[in-house]
Amino acid sequence: MVEASCHCGAVRLSVPSPPTEVTECNCSICRRLAARWAYYSPTDVTLSKAGSTQPYVWGDRMLAFHRCKSCGVTTHWQSLDGSKDRMAINARNIDGLDWDAIRIRPFDGATTWEYMD
């Protein structure tokens, strides 16, 4: 198991393995968050304490971005439309990753909605 946590440690997410690939999106929210998203099935993610995050939902209301209620660090997003069996963990919150060994895929979420690699 691998653990991601916010700055203060109030939010901890466990996943079965470190990411081998992450997405770096340039949409209006992701570029401001500077997140690198690692995708997992929601059934493979454990949140240490229910109610420790505050969701942010906007626009087409398809995703809920979660942040720690205490320190404000964005930890993950979850799909709200129920059509996808995936959620994303902000991989920048996983200590000790070897970023040279992880494929970083740029995604154009601002215009074309396509990967740019």
C-alpha positions in Angstrom: 0.0 0.0 0.0 1.0 3.6 -0.7 -0.2 6.6 1.2 -1.0 10.1 0.1 -1.6 12.8 2.6 -2.3 16.5 2.8 0.1 18.9 4.4 -1.2 18.6 8.0 -1.9 14.9 7.8 -5.6 15.1 8.6 -6.4 13.5 5.2 -4.7 10.2 4.3 -5.5 8.2 1.2 -4.2 4.6 0.7 -3.9 3.1 -2.7 -2.5 -0.4 -3.6 0.5 0.8 -5.6 2.4 3.9 -6.6 1.4 5.4 -10.0 3.5 4.6 -13.1 1.7 7.3 -15.0 0.0 10.6 -14.0 -2.0 13.2 -15.9 -1.1 16.9 -15.8 -4.2 18.8 -17.1 -4.3 22.4 -18.2 -8.0 23.0 -17.5 -8.9 26.1 -15.5 -8.9 24.3 -12.1 -6.1 21.7 -12.6 -3.6 24.3 -13.8 -4.3 26.4 -10.7 -4.0 23.4 -8.4 -0.8 22.2 -10.1 -1.9 18.6 -9.4 -0.7 15.5 -11.1 -3.5 13.0 -11.1 -3.0 9.3 -10.6 -6.1 7.3 -11.4 -7.5 4.4 -9.4 -10.8 2.6 -9.0 -12.7 4.0 -6.0 -12.9 0.5 -4.6 -9.0 0.5 -4.4 -8.8 3.8 -2.4 -9.2 4.1 1.3 -9.8 7.5 2.9 -8.6 7.5 6.5 -11.3 9.6 8.0 -14.8 10.3 6.5 -15.7 13.9 6.7 -12.1 15.2 6.7 -12.4 16.8 3.3 -14.5 19.6 1.8 -15.7 19.0 -1.9 -15.7 21.7 -4.5 -18.2 21.2 -7.4 -18.7 23.6 -10.3 -19.5 23.9 -14.0 -21.0 20.7 -15.5 -21.0 19.2 -12.0 -19.3 16.0 -13.1 -16.4 16.0 -10.6 -16.0 16.9 -6.9 -12.5 18.1 -6.0 -11.7 17.4 -2.4 -9.5 19.4 -0.1 -8.5 19.1 3.5 -10.8 21.0 5.8 -7.8 22.0 7.9 -4.8 22.9 5.7 -6.7 23.3 2.3 -4.5 21.0 0.2 -6.3 19.3 -2.7 -6.2 15.5 -2.2 -8.4 13.9 -4.8 -11.4 14.1 -7.1 -14.3 11.8 -7.5 -16.8 11.4 -10.3 -20.3 12.5 -9.6 -22.0 11.3 -12.8 -21.5 7.6 -11.9 -20.4 6.7 -15.4 -16.8 6.1 -14.6 -15.2 3.7 -12.2 -12.3 5.9 -11.4 -11.1 8.6 -9.1 -7.9 10.6 -9.1 -5.4 11.0 -6.3 -3.2 14.1 -6.3 0.1 12.2 -6.7 2.0 15.2 -5.5 0.8 14.2 -2.0 2.7 10.9 -2.1 6.1 11.3 -0.5 9.1 9.5 -2.0 7.9 9.0 -5.6 10.7 8.7 -8.2 9.3 11.3 -10.6 11.9 10.3 -13.2 10.4 6.9 -13.4 6.8 8.1 -13.8 5.2 9.0 -17.1 3.7 12.5 -17.0 1.0 12.8 -19.6 0.0 16.4 -20.5 -3.8 16.6 -21.1 -5.5 19.5 -22.9 -8.6 19.9 -20.7 -8.8 23.5 -21.7 -9.5 23.1 -25.4 -9.3 19.8 -27.2 -9.9 17.4 -24.3 -7.1 15.2 -25.7 -3.7 14.0 -24.4 -0.9 16.0 -25.9 1.8 13.3 -26.0 
